[in-house]
């Protein structure tokens, strides 16, 4: 997953580590650790300051300027997606849930029909969630 400006990207691994890469130098410039299971999804906020990661142990929000986890959401997740404003985060797994990241509140939830939600896209201001 790359930042909107394309200068950095992140990769999640089966060893639960997330690496941040500089695209120009093609080198790992940082890593964030905190998951205890394989990382299954990543999403950058529009400004590139925040990174959401998910795994079987839950969702973590990282401030990349400080390389620090500032919020965790419990529950297994397979995918995450910020909207273009960076205010909302969709989390997919057994269901799909939208959170207002700025306030820390769950705004909407959709229960699973037959299969887990493995891919999500959230329009600006959480006006539409595509699964």
Buried (B, 14 or more C-beta within 10 A) or exposed (E): BBBEEEEBBBBBEEEBBBBBBEEEEEEEEBBBEBBEBBBBBBBBBBEBBBBBBBBBBBBBBBBBEEEEBEBEBEBBBBBBBBBEBBBBBBBBBBBBBBBBBEEEEEEEEBEEEEEBBEEBEBBEEBEEBEE
